[in-house]
Amino acid sequence: MTSMTQASPGGQSKLTVRKPKFDFSNGAPRHWLKNSGLLTHVMNSLSLMFPEGERFFIRSVNRFSDKIKTAEMQQSLKKFAGQETQHGQQHDKFNALLRQHGYEYEAYVAEMENFIFKKFEPFMTEKVWDKLGLSITAAAEHMTATWAAHFLKNRDAFAQTPDEIKNLWLWHAMEEIEHKDFAFDVLAEVDDSYLTRIAGLLFIAVGVPVIIGMIATRFISQDKTMTRADLIRDLPKLFITKDSLGRMFVASCVQYLDPKFHPRNNDDNYLLEEYFAQQEPLRAT
């Protein structure tokens, strides 16, 4: 098996657990992202998967806590779990906003999550391959860090988005970059093989578009304010234009295929500095 060559300039990232107090009492427009129903429904679908997805990431890393040898990494494990817990809690609050528009999605998402996390996850990680969850987590963290860097680089990414919703996504993006390398480094400690790393990528490359697509399609089918013309108009913004989420997703997968890839090869720490220069400090623990 080919080993993963880790190029890791700057050393392991320093993590901080923050407890923001987002207030969504003003609600949210039906199409809060660039006045686009399609883009909004995709981002809403992603947000719906975050709470259980973040808990899956925590479980996947904690499963191998005994393989983490250094005190620094053990401390990072606790803070990684703390950050992911906060992400889940804050997106739970945001997701509650979707009810105000009359969408029926909760039973559908709960059924999907029950299959993925109550049936498929235990079967795969306990009976087939215990490292698969960690491999999926490492790949997913790279994917989310790629999107996060885009959101932080492009000031118009959340144009016309209410401030509190924009702040939620930018805070989440900042912390995704902050801990983008942690699961990857744990995987390297557990199994430094290329094939193990790529196994997780395959699940992400197939699973994320399918899951998000299924949920978004359900939203679109219930959105009576969207027309077929609206959908056709916005499809390029999702899949074709240079900064589309679809193209970035494919690019992140291609980058991950490089045997010498390491998340820290993407030097985007300056985005964290810019974020903190523009935001009021969040309370840390």
Backbone as CSV, one residue per row, in Angstrom:
resi,resn,N_x,N_y,N_z,CA_x,CA_y,CA_z,C_x,C_y,C_z
1,MET,0.844,-1.207,0.000,0.000,0.000,0.000,0.872,1.247,0.000
2,THR,0.413,2.245,-0.712,1.120,3.500,-0.745,0.841,4.281,0.525
3,SER,1.876,4.851,1.125,1.691,5.654,2.322,1.382,7.089,1.960
4,MET,0.723,7.780,2.880,0.433,9.183,2.689,1.651,10.000,3.087
5,THR,2.136,10.818,2.197,3.245,11.705,2.497,2.686,13.008,3.029
6,GLN,2.985,13.317,4.257,2.393,14.488,4.876,3.317,15.686,4.758
7,ALA,2.919,16.633,3.972,3.584,17.919,3.939,2.813,18.831,4.860
8,SER,3.423,19.251,5.951,2.649,19.934,6.983,3.338,21.200,7.463
9,PRO,3.421,22.211,6.607,4.053,23.452,7.019,3.297,24.110,8.155
10,GLY,4.052,24.646,9.107,3.426,25.420,10.171,2.980,24.616,11.367
11,GLY,3.052,23.274,11.316,2.653,22.468,12.447,1.150,22.387,12.605
12,GLN,0.718,21.597,13.589,-0.706,21.345,13.772,-1.447,22.610,14.194
13,SER,-2.670,22.747,13.718,-3.473,23.925,14.032,-3.824,23.966,15.518
14,LYS,-3.950,25.176,16.047,-4.376,25.387,17.424,-5.886,25.632,17.423
15,LEU,-6.613,24.850,18.210,-8.067,24.925,18.211,-8.577,25.671,19.437
16,THR,-9.680,26.363,19.257,-10.335,27.086,20.345,-11.825,26.785,20.286
17,VAL,-12.393,26.449,21.419,-13.835,26.211,21.487,-14.524,27.530,21.805
18,ARG,-15.439,27.924,20.949,-16.172,29.175,21.124,-17.656,28.861,21.307
19,LYS,-18.345,29.707,22.047,-19.763,29.501,22.294,-20.537,30.750,21.869
20,PRO,-20.779,30.878,20.575,-21.491,32.061,20.090,-22.952,32.031,20.510
21,LYS,-23.542,33.184,20.532,-24.955,33.304,20.914,-25.714,33.923,19.742
22,PHE,-25.919,33.141,18.712,-26.653,33.642,17.557,-28.125,33.774,17.904
23,ASP,-28.703,34.848,17.412,-30.110,35.140,17.686,-30.865,35.173,16.360
24,PHE,-31.681,34.152,16.140,-32.428,34.055,14.891,-33.894,34.429,15.079
25,SER,-34.166,35.250,16.083,-35.563,35.589,16.389,-36.239,36.379,15.277
26,ASN,-35.439,36.991,14.398,-36.026,37.740,13.277,-36.394,36.835,12.097
27,GLY,-36.144,35.539,12.255,-36.495,34.606,11.188,-35.538,34.673,10.017
28,ALA,-35.993,34.163,8.887,-35.157,34.137,7.687,-36.044,34.253,6.457
29,PRO,-35.586,34.985,5.441,-36.339,35.018,4.183,-36.428,33.611,3.597
30,ARG,-37.445,33.351,2.824,-37.597,32.029,2.204,-36.372,31.705,1.348
31,HIS,-35.910,32.679,0.587,-34.725,32.498,-0.264,-33.635,33.441,0.231
32,TRP,-32.941,33.023,1.287,-32.029,33.922,1.982,-30.656,34.042,1.312
33,LEU,-30.307,33.140,0.394,-28.993,33.198,-0.244,-29.120,33.729,-1.669
34,LYS,-28.694,34.962,-1.873,-28.676,35.597,-3.189,-30.036,35.556,-3.879
35,ASN,-31.095,35.553,-3.068,-32.461,35.534,-3.593,-32.703,34.345,-4.522
36,SER,-31.975,33.254,-4.280,-32.082,32.055,-5.117,-32.709,30.922,-4.336
37,GLY,-33.803,30.390,-4.847,-34.415,29.248,-4.201,-33.505,28.028,-4.233
38,LEU,-32.885,27.749,-5.384,-32.028,26.572,-5.517,-30.843,26.636,-4.562
39,LEU,-30.109,27.754,-4.570,-28.936,27.864,-3.702,-29.325,27.805,-2.231
40,THR,-30.431,28.445,-1.896,-30.892,28.414,-0.505,-31.261,27.004,-0.083
41,HIS,-31.971,26.273,-0.922,-32.389,24.921,-0.548,-31.186,23.976,-0.420
42,VAL,-30.168,24.172,-1.231,-28.956,23.355,-1.108,-28.270,23.644,0.221
43,MET,-28.143,24.927,0.562,-27.487,25.278,1.824,-28.336,24.859,3.024
44,ASN,-29.663,24.974,2.904,-30.526,24.484,3.986,-30.356,22.979,4.176
45,SER,-30.233,22.258,3.083,-30.059,20.802,3.151,-28.738,20.455,3.810
46,LEU,-27.692,21.200,3.466,-26.392,20.994,4.096,-26.480,21.265,5.591
47,SER,-27.163,22.336,5.950,-27.310,22.681,7.362,-28.069,21.600,8.126
48,LEU,-29.071,21.013,7.502,-29.842,19.962,8.172,-28.996,18.728,8.478
49,MET,-27.998,18.474,7.641,-27.146,17.308,7.857,-26.022,17.571,8.853
50,PHE,-25.767,18.836,9.181,-24.653,19.152,10.065,-24.784,18.567,11.474
51,PRO,-25.896,18.758,12.181,-25.909,18.306,13.577,-25.549,16.832,13.752
52,GLU,-26.219,15.923,13.038,-25.886,14.505,13.171,-24.539,14.192,12.522
53,GLY,-24.221,14.904,11.449,-22.927,14.697,10.812,-21.782,15.060,11.727
54,GLU,-21.916,16.175,12.450,-20.857,16.585,13.377,-20.695,15.565,14.503
55,ARG,-21.806,15.027,14.976,-21.720,14.004,16.026,-21.049,12.732,15.500
56,PHE,-21.288,12.425,14.224,-20.604,11.298,13.600,-19.102,11.545,13.548
57,PHE,-18.690,12.760,13.202,-17.261,13.079,13.154,-16.622,12.882,14.524
58,ILE,-17.300,13.337,15.563,-16.768,13.191,16.921,-16.609,11.717,17.276
59,ARG,-17.639,10.918,16.999,-17.556,9.485,17.302,-16.412,8.827,16.533
60,SER,-16.262,9.207,15.279,-15.264,8.568,14.425,-13.845,8.826,14.922
61,VAL,-13.612,10.044,15.425,-12.285,10.372,15.946,-12.098,9.768,17.336
62,ASN,-13.121,9.860,18.181,-13.012,9.328,19.543,-12.776,7.818,19.557
63,ARG,-13.236,7.131,18.509,-13.058,5.691,18.445,-11.579,5.301,18.495
64,PHE,-10.719,6.224,18.090,-9.287,5.930,18.052,-8.492,6.832,18.991
65,SER,-9.138,7.282,20.059,-8.456,8.175,20.999,-7.241,7.506,21.642
66,ASP,-7.280,6.176,21.758,-6.149,5.477,22.361,-4.922,5.457,21.456
67,LYS,-5.106,5.789,20.176,-3.982,5.829,19.241,-3.279,7.187,19.241
68,ILE,-3.902,8.161,19.903,-3.324,9.500,19.949,-2.331,9.556,21.102
69,LYS,-1.063,9.723,20.787,0.002,9.552,21.772,0.400,10.841,22.479
70,THR,0.344,11.970,21.812,0.871,13.199,22.397,-0.205,13.944,23.179
71,ALA,0.239,14.669,24.199,-0.681,15.463,25.000,-1.318,16.564,24.154
72,GLU,-0.564,17.106,23.211,-1.082,18.160,22.343,-2.246,17.651,21.497
73,MET,-2.079,16.449,20.940,-3.144,15.876,20.127,-4.351,15.503,20.972
74,GLN,-4.120,15.021,22.182,-5.237,14.695,23.069,-6.037,15.952,23.414
75,GLN,-5.325,17.054,23.630,-6.013,18.312,23.905,-6.790,18.789,22.682
76,SER,-6.190,18.601,21.513,-6.876,18.974,20.273,-8.114,18.124,20.060
77,LEU,-8.064,16.853,20.469,-9.228,15.980,20.349,-10.415,16.550,21.124
78,LYS,-10.163,17.003,22.342,-11.228,17.577,23.160,-11.779,18.849,22.518
79,LYS,-10.894,19.655,21.974,-11.341,20.924,21.401,-12.023,20.704,20.049
80,PHE,-11.563,19.716,19.297,-12.249,19.358,18.055,-13.685,18.946,18.362
81,ALA,-13.844,18.102,19.385,-15.186,17.670,19.777,-16.015,18.851,20.247
82,GLY,-15.383,19.782,20.962,-16.089,20.959,21.435,-16.563,21.842,20.297
83,GLN,-15.699,22.046,19.314,-16.095,22.853,18.158,-17.231,22.198,17.387
84,GLU,-17.107,20.896,17.139,-18.137,20.209,16.364,-19.471,20.188,17.111
85,THR,-19.407,20.067,18.432,-20.635,20.107,19.229,-21.329,21.456,19.066
86,GLN,-20.564,22.526,19.113,-21.135,23.859,18.933,-21.728,24.031,17.532
87,HIS,-21.061,23.482,16.527,-21.596,23.580,15.168,-22.973,22.930,15.090
88,GLY,-23.074,21.749,15.682,-24.361,21.056,15.663,-25.438,21.836,16.383
89,GLN,-25.115,22.385,17.536,-26.105,23.121,18.317,-26.562,24.390,17.612
90,GLN,-25.623,25.114,17.025,-25.986,26.370,16.359,-26.794,26.111,15.083
91,HIS,-26.467,25.045,14.358,-27.243,24.735,13.161,-28.613,24.167,13.519
92,ASP,-28.732,23.523,14.658,-30.064,23.116,15.117,-30.958,24.345,15.286
93,LYS,-30.389,25.411,15.849,-31.156,26.649,16.033,-31.532,27.252,14.678
94,PHE,-30.582,27.264,13.758,-30.874,27.805,12.435,-31.914,26.952,11.714
95,ASN,-31.773,25.633,11.813,-32.681,24.743,11.093,-34.134,24.910,11.533
96,ALA,-34.321,25.343,12.772,-35.684,25.559,13.259,-36.386,26.661,12.475
97,LEU,-35.593,27.556,11.855,-36.188,28.640,11.066,-36.955,28.104,9.860
98,LEU,-36.558,26.952,9.366,-37.162,26.432,8.143,-38.632,26.091,8.342
99,ARG,-39.013,25.846,9.586,-40.413,25.498,9.853,-41.341,26.669,9.538
100,GLN,-40.828,27.893,9.633,-41.703,29.051,9.453,-42.242,29.152,8.035
101,HIS,-41.605,28.467,7.093,-42.052,28.533,5.704,-42.942,27.347,5.324
102,GLY,-43.262,26.515,6.305,-44.230,25.457,6.072,-43.692,24.219,5.373
103,TYR,-42.373,24.076,5.306,-41.814,22.888,4.658,-42.002,21.654,5.552
104,GLU,-42.285,20.539,4.931,-42.358,19.259,5.647,-41.105,18.461,5.310
105,TYR,-40.225,18.365,6.255,-38.933,17.721,6.001,-38.425,16.911,7.189
106,GLU,-38.936,17.186,8.389,-38.328,16.621,9.593,-38.410,15.098,9.636
107,ALA,-39.568,14.534,9.317,-39.698,13.075,9.335,-38.807,12.441,8.270
108,TYR,-38.722,13.096,7.123,-37.907,12.593,6.013,-36.427,12.580,6.396
109,VAL,-35.941,13.672,6.965,-34.537,13.768,7.372,-34.248,12.803,8.510
110,ALA,-35.184,12.675,9.450,-34.983,11.755,10.576,-34.871,10.316,10.086
111,GLU,-35.678,9.955,9.107,-35.606,8.603,8.543,-34.262,8.380,7.853
112,MET,-33.799,9.379,7.127,-32.514,9.281,6.452,-31.378,9.150,7.465
113,GLU,-31.424,9.976,8.510,-30.383,9.927,9.540,-30.411,8.604,10.290
114,ASN,-31.590,8.072,10.520,-31.692,6.783,11.205,-31.001,5.686,10.400
115,PHE,-31.199,5.715,9.085,-30.543,4.710,8.245,-29.032,4.896,8.238
116,ILE,-28.575,6.134,8.066,-27.137,6.389,7.928,-26.399,6.134,9.234
117,PHE,-26.922,6.703,10.333,-26.150,6.722,11.576,-26.537,5.630,12.571
118,LYS,-27.723,5.058,12.433,-28.143,4.004,13.368,-27.990,2.606,12.778
119,LYS,-27.994,2.515,11.462,-27.891,1.207,10.820,-26.601,1.060,10.024
120,PHE,-26.392,1.956,9.048,-25.230,1.821,8.167,-23.922,2.046,8.917
121,GLU,-23.850,3.100,9.728,-22.608,3.393,10.454,-22.171,2.244,11.371
122,PRO,-23.047,1.746,12.256,-22.603,0.634,13.123,-22.206,-0.609,12.330
123,PHE,-22.965,-0.911,11.276,-22.634,-2.094,10.473,-21.240,-1.958,9.863
124,MET,-20.961,-0.802,9.256,-19.678,-0.621,8.580,-18.518,-0.541,9.556
125,THR,-18.672,0.221,10.640,-17.538,0.463,11.535,-17.320,-0.644,12.566
126,GLU,-18.381,-1.399,12.877,-18.242,-2.447,13.892,-18.093,-3.839,13.286
127,LYS,-18.632,-4.031,12.094,-18.610,-5.368,11.520,-17.743,-5.478,10.259
128,VAL,-17.555,-4.373,9.549,-16.823,-4.436,8.287,-15.428,-3.836,8.417
129,TRP,-15.338,-2.565,8.797,-14.032,-1.883,8.814,-14.087,-0.720,9.781
130,ASP,-13.423,-0.834,10.914,-13.535,0.173,11.957,-12.918,1.518,11.559
131,LYS,-12.022,1.537,10.593,-11.343,2.781,10.212,-12.133,3.609,9.194
132,LEU,-13.200,3.048,8.670,-13.904,3.732,7.595,-14.500,5.057,8.059
133,GLY,-15.093,5.090,9.240,-15.678,6.329,9.736,-14.654,7.437,9.852
134,LEU,-13.470,7.116,10.344,-12.407,8.108,10.469,-11.941,8.578,9.100
135,SER,-11.855,7.655,8.155,-11.460,8.017,6.794,-12.484,8.942,6.149
136,ILE,-13.769,8.653,6.352,-14.833,9.509,5.831,-14.751,10.893,6.472
137,THR,-14.493,10.929,7.769,-14.397,12.204,8.476,-13.260,13.057,7.931
138,ALA,-12.105,12.456,7.710,-10.961,13.213,7.187,-11.280,13.812,5.824
139,ALA,-11.934,13.039,4.968,-12.292,13.535,3.636,-13.361,14.623,3.733
140,ALA,-14.335,14.430,4.597,-15.408,15.414,4.746,-14.864,16.739,5.265
141,GLU,-13.896,16.677,6.176,-13.320,17.903,6.710,-12.584,18.688,5.623
142,HIS,-11.959,17.990,4.699,-11.312,18.694,3.583,-12.350,19.349,2.690
143,MET,-13.435,18.636,2.430,-14.495,19.192,1.590,-15.076,20.458,2.217
144,THR,-15.411,20.391,3.509,-16.014,21.550,4.159,-15.016,22.697,4.279
145,ALA,-13.742,22.377,4.461,-12.727,23.438,4.525,-12.577,24.133,3.182
146,THR,-12.751,23.400,2.089,-12.691,24.006,0.757,-13.821,25.002,0.571
147,TRP,-15.032,24.590,0.923,-16.170,25.510,0.853,-15.971,26.678,1.805
148,ALA,-15.448,26.389,3.006,-15.251,27.438,4.008,-14.307,28.513,3.490
149,ALA,-13.214,28.097,2.855,-12.258,29.066,2.321,-12.924,29.949,1.273
150,HIS,-13.787,29.361,0.464,-14.499,30.149,-0.550,-15.377,31.207,0.108
151,PHE,-16.127,30.812,1.131,-17.027,31.751,1.791,-16.255,32.906,2.427
152,LEU,-15.091,32.612,2.985,-14.313,33.650,3.647,-13.554,34.531,2.657
153,LYS,-13.179,33.964,1.517,-12.454,34.745,0.511,-13.364,35.706,-0.236
154,ASN,-14.588,35.282,-0.477,-15.496,36.039,-1.338,-16.528,36.777,-0.500
155,ARG,-16.355,38.063,-0.398,-17.223,38.857,0.470,-18.657,38.900,-0.022
156,ASP,-18.840,38.605,-1.308,-20.207,38.622,-1.835,-20.862,37.253,-1.779
157,ALA,-20.198,36.281,-1.138,-20.757,34.925,-1.069,-22.119,34.932,-0.376
158,PHE,-22.294,35.831,0.590,-23.564,35.917,1.304,-24.218,37.277,1.072
159,ALA,-24.125,37.738,-0.159,-24.766,39.000,-0.516,-26.266,38.907,-0.269
160,GLN,-26.822,39.935,0.320,-28.255,40.040,0.613,-28.731,39.028,1.657
161,THR,-27.796,38.383,2.345,-28.155,37.450,3.417,-28.251,38.212,4.736
162,PRO,-29.290,37.984,5.541,-29.385,38.647,6.850,-28.117,38.430,7.669
163,ASP,-27.730,39.455,8.413,-26.441,39.436,9.108,-26.254,38.227,10.017
164,GLU,-27.287,37.868,10.784,-27.110,36.776,11.745,-26.895,35.435,11.044
165,ILE,-27.559,35.229,9.922,-27.352,34.003,9.158,-25.967,34.007,8.531
166,LYS,-25.574,35.142,7.973,-24.226,35.267,7.415,-23.176,35.010,8.489
167,ASN,-23.375,35.553,9.685,-22.405,35.370,10.770,-22.288,33.907,11.173
168,LEU,-23.405,33.192,11.170,-23.369,31.762,11.484,-22.469,31.015,10.508
169,TRP,-22.696,31.231,9.226,-21.932,30.483,8.221,-20.464,30.884,8.195
170,LEU,-20.170,32.157,8.424,-18.769,32.588,8.425,-18.037,32.076,9.665
171,TRP,-18.712,32.078,10.816,-18.111,31.496,12.030,-17.823,30.015,11.811
172,HIS,-18.790,29.302,11.266,-18.598,27.884,10.999,-17.447,27.684,10.015
173,ALA,-17.393,28.504,8.984,-16.319,28.403,7.990,-14.961,28.617,8.636
174,MET,-14.866,29.613,9.499,-13.603,29.888,10.180,-13.117,28.679,10.968
175,GLU,-14.028,28.041,11.709,-13.604,26.906,12.526,-13.320,25.668,11.681
176,GLU,-13.967,25.540,10.523,-13.630,24.429,9.628,-12.194,24.547,9.148
177,ILE,-11.755,25.747,8.856,-10.358,25.947,8.455,-9.437,25.729,9.647
178,GLU,-9.871,26.152,10.816,-9.036,26.017,12.006,-8.740,24.548,12.330
179,HIS,-9.723,23.665,12.130,-9.486,22.261,12.477,-9.440,21.332,11.254
180,LYS,-9.159,21.898,10.085,-9.211,21.134,8.839,-8.245,19.959,8.803
181,ASP,-7.173,20.007,9.588,-6.131,18.986,9.522,-6.234,17.938,10.622
182,PHE,-7.113,18.148,11.618,-7.070,17.286,12.793,-7.439,15.842,12.470
183,ALA,-8.589,15.615,11.860,-9.010,14.243,11.553,-8.021,13.587,10.596
184,PHE,-7.462,14.348,9.668,-6.482,13.814,8.733,-5.241,13.324,9.491
185,ASP,-4.798,14.112,10.467,-3.615,13.726,11.248,-3.896,12.495,12.109
186,VAL,-5.112,12.404,12.653,-5.461,11.219,13.436,-5.477,9.986,12.534
187,LEU,-6.050,10.127,11.351,-6.069,9.007,10.410,-4.654,8.571,10.069
188,ALA,-3.750,9.519,9.893,-2.363,9.179,9.589,-1.712,8.404,10.730
189,GLU,-2.104,8.712,11.977,-1.590,7.963,13.130,-2.142,6.540,13.146
190,VAL,-3.414,6.407,12.759,-4.092,5.111,12.830,-3.713,4.221,11.653
191,ASP,-3.716,4.779,10.457,-3.433,4.000,9.235,-2.938,4.969,8.163
192,ASP,-1.656,4.982,7.944,-1.039,5.941,7.024,-0.999,5.389,5.598
193,SER,-2.085,4.765,5.157,-2.109,4.211,3.811,-2.990,5.041,2.902
194,TYR,-2.587,5.119,1.666,-3.329,5.890,0.664,-4.703,5.279,0.420
195,LEU,-4.781,3.968,0.351,-6.048,3.308,0.065,-7.087,3.556,1.161
196,THR,-6.632,3.589,2.417,-7.555,3.872,3.513,-8.090,5.291,3.392
197,ARG,-7.219,6.216,3.073,-7.656,7.614,2.915,-8.667,7.748,1.784
198,ILE,-8.385,7.115,0.648,-9.242,7.263,-0.524,-10.586,6.558,-0.342
199,ALA,-10.623,5.535,0.489,-11.904,4.857,0.754,-12.920,5.838,1.314
200,GLY,-12.477,6.700,2.232,-13.377,7.703,2.789,-13.815,8.710,1.752
201,LEU,-12.893,9.079,0.875,-13.224,10.034,-0.182,-14.317,9.486,-1.097
202,LEU,-14.268,8.210,-1.405,-15.270,7.615,-2.287,-16.672,7.747,-1.687
203,PHE,-16.778,7.531,-0.387,-18.081,7.677,0.265,-18.546,9.124,0.230
204,ILE,-17.620,10.050,0.433,-17.982,11.466,0.407,-18.366,11.893,-1.002
205,ALA,-17.576,11.475,-1.992,-17.813,11.887,-3.383,-19.181,11.442,-3.878
206,VAL,-19.627,10.285,-3.408,-20.938,9.774,-3.830,-22.030,10.207,-2.849
207,GLY,-21.757,10.059,-1.570,-22.797,10.256,-0.573,-23.271,11.683,-0.407
208,VAL,-22.345,12.635,-0.393,-22.745,14.031,-0.153,-23.681,14.557,-1.240
209,PRO,-23.331,14.425,-2.533,-24.275,14.914,-3.555,-25.627,14.211,-3.503
210,VAL,-25.633,12.908,-3.227,-26.895,12.165,-3.182,-27.770,12.642,-2.027
211,ILE,-27.177,12.738,-0.834,-27.956,13.120,0.349,-28.471,14.553,0.231
212,ILE,-27.565,15.465,-0.108,-27.972,16.860,-0.237,-28.985,17.011,-1.367
213,GLY,-28.759,16.297,-2.456,-29.681,16.369,-3.586,-31.073,15.887,-3.227
214,MET,-31.158,14.810,-2.451,-32.463,14.274,-2.063,-33.228,15.250,-1.175
215,ILE,-32.532,15.853,-0.215,-33.208,16.786,0.690,-33.599,18.059,-0.054
216,ALA,-32.658,18.577,-0.865,-32.945,19.805,-1.609,-34.116,19.610,-2.566
217,THR,-34.186,18.446,-3.201,-35.298,18.164,-4.105,-36.625,18.196,-3.365
218,ARG,-36.613,17.721,-2.145,-37.843,17.745,-1.341,-38.259,19.192,-1.043
219,PHE,-37.289,20.032,-0.706,-37.599,21.446,-0.480,-38.151,22.090,-1.748
220,ILE,-37.464,21.854,-2.857,-37.866,22.477,-4.123,-39.291,22.070,-4.500
221,SER,-39.620,20.802,-4.272,-40.958,20.324,-4.643,-42.054,20.982,-3.814
222,GLN,-41.683,21.486,-2.622,-42.673,22.118,-1.748,-42.675,23.646,-1.860
223,ASP,-41.704,24.186,-2.589,-41.573,25.640,-2.687,-42.420,26.146,-3.848
224,LYS,-43.593,26.613,-3.528,-44.525,27.059,-4.567,-44.147,28.415,-5.154
225,THR,-43.157,29.081,-4.563,-42.724,30.371,-5.101,-41.653,30.214,-6.174
226,MET,-41.120,29.013,-6.327,-40.107,28.755,-7.348,-40.758,28.287,-8.645
227,THR,-40.243,28.767,-9.753,-40.716,28.306,-11.053,-39.627,27.479,-11.719
228,ARG,-40.007,26.780,-12.786,-39.026,26.013,-13.539,-37.964,26.935,-14.130
229,ALA,-38.375,28.123,-14.516,-37.421,29.098,-15.058,-36.400,29.505,-13.999
230,ASP,-36.855,29.658,-12.748,-35.931,29.989,-11.656,-34.892,28.887,-11.487
231,LEU,-35.346,27.652,-11.551,-34.455,26.512,-11.375,-33.412,26.459,-12.494
232,ILE,-33.858,26.606,-13.722,-32.941,26.561,-14.862,-31.949,27.723,-14.797
233,ARG,-32.440,28.891,-14.395,-31.572,30.072,-14.303,-30.439,29.865,-13.300
234,ASP,-30.725,29.179,-12.175,-29.749,29.079,-11.094,-28.895,27.818,-11.137
235,LEU,-29.228,26.861,-11.990,-28.415,25.637,-12.064,-26.941,25.920,-12.348
236,PRO,-26.606,26.833,-13.283,-25.180,27.116,-13.505,-24.473,27.651,-12.260
237,LYS,-25.204,28.389,-11.415,-24.601,28.923,-10.190,-24.236,27.807,-9.212
238,LEU,-24.882,26.663,-9.371,-24.614,25.536,-8.482,-23.561,24.588,-9.047
239,PHE,-23.510,24.455,-10.387,-22.665,23.419,-10.979,-21.598,23.914,-11.966
240,ILE,-21.803,25.066,-12.595,-20.967,25.406,-13.741,-20.043,26.592,-13.503
241,THR,-20.536,27.654,-12.899,-19.718,28.847,-12.740,-18.479,28.546,-11.898
242,LYS,-17.475,29.396,-12.045,-16.170,29.151,-11.437,-16.252,28.895,-9.934
243,ASP,-17.053,29.670,-9.239,-17.135,29.553,-7.783,-18.355,28.757,-7.320
244,SER,-18.909,27.922,-8.184,-20.074,27.132,-7.800,-19.688,26.058,-6.790
245,LEU,-20.622,25.717,-5.917,-20.359,24.688,-4.907,-20.025,23.353,-5.561
246,GLY,-20.678,23.052,-6.673,-20.416,21.791,-7.353,-19.000,21.692,-7.876
247,ARG,-18.539,22.740,-8.546,-17.177,22.724,-9.085,-16.136,22.672,-7.969
248,MET,-16.390,23.404,-6.883,-15.453,23.361,-5.758,-15.420,21.979,-5.115
249,PHE,-16.578,21.333,-5.049,-16.637,19.982,-4.489,-15.789,19.022,-5.316
250,VAL,-15.944,19.068,-6.626,-15.147,18.211,-7.505,-13.665,18.532,-7.359
251,ALA,-13.323,19.818,-7.307,-11.916,20.219,-7.177,-11.318,19.717,-5.864
252,SER,-12.103,19.754,-4.784,-11.596,19.276,-3.495,-11.332,17.774,-3.539
253,CYS,-12.192,17.025,-4.240,-11.993,15.580,-4.376,-10.734,15.278,-5.186
254,VAL,-10.540,16.013,-6.281,-9.352,15.810,-7.119,-8.092,16.116,-6.322
255,GLN,-8.102,17.194,-5.573,-6.930,17.559,-4.774,-6.618,16.471,-3.749
256,TYR,-7.647,15.892,-3.165,-7.473,14.872,-2.127,-6.858,13.596,-2.689
257,LEU,-6.997,13.382,-3.990,-6.446,12.176,-4.623,-4.924,12.186,-4.690
258,ASP,-4.315,13.347,-4.589,-2.854,13.444,-4.643,-2.242,12.680,-3.467
259,PRO,-1.376,11.684,-3.726,-0.778,10.925,-2.616,-0.014,11.801,-1.625
260,LYS,0.447,12.957,-2.065,1.211,13.847,-1.193,0.339,14.925,-0.546
261,PHE,-0.954,14.810,-0.719,-1.849,15.831,-0.164,-1.795,15.863,1.359
262,HIS,-1.861,17.072,1.884,-2.103,17.295,3.306,-2.912,18.582,3.416
263,PRO,-3.904,18.646,4.315,-4.723,19.861,4.417,-3.917,21.128,4.618
264,ARG,-2.781,21.025,5.295,-1.993,22.236,5.546,-1.219,22.699,4.319
265,ASN,-1.276,21.903,3.232,-0.698,22.401,1.980,-1.471,23.621,1.472
266,ASN,-2.749,23.709,1.859,-3.575,24.866,1.499,-3.341,25.952,2.539
267,ASP,-2.545,26.921,2.185,-2.169,27.961,3.142,-3.254,29.032,3.192
268,ASP,-4.229,28.829,4.060,-5.330,29.781,4.165,-5.498,30.334,5.580
269,ASN,-4.429,30.278,6.370,-4.500,30.841,7.717,-4.769,32.339,7.695
270,TYR,-4.366,32.996,6.614,-4.611,34.436,6.513,-6.107,34.739,6.552
271,LEU,-6.933,33.775,6.120,-8.377,33.969,6.163,-8.881,34.047,7.604
272,LEU,-8.227,33.298,8.498,-8.590,33.372,9.911,-8.222,34.738,10.474
273,GLU,-7.051,35.229,10.107,-6.616,36.541,10.588,-7.573,37.629,10.110
274,GLU,-7.983,37.530,8.839,-8.921,38.516,8.301,-10.277,38.422,8.990
275,TYR,-10.704,37.197,9.268,-11.993,37.008,9.932,-11.987,37.681,11.297
276,PHE,-10.950,37.410,12.102,-10.914,37.957,13.447,-10.721,39.470,13.446
277,ALA,-10.101,39.978,12.403,-9.939,41.428,12.300,-11.267,42.118,12.026
278,GLN,-12.221,41.373,11.454,-13.499,41.956,11.052,-14.639,41.631,12.000
279,GLN,-14.428,40.652,12.899,-15.521,40.196,13.759,-15.239,40.539,15.210
280,GLU,-16.297,40.727,15.977,-16.141,40.854,17.414,-15.750,39.490,17.968
281,PRO,-14.849,39.465,18.947,-14.410,38.181,19.494,-15.578,37.374,20.073
282,LEU,-15.544,36.072,19.821,-16.535,35.173,20.419,-15.988,34.602,21.712
283,ARG,-16.846,34.372,22.654,-16.402,33.862,23.958,-15.810,32.470,23.791
284,ALA,-14.596,32.280,24.291,-13.891,31.004,24.183,-13.829,30.327,25.527
285,THR,-13.699,28.978,25.490,-13.530,28.206,26.724,-12.314,27.327,26.578
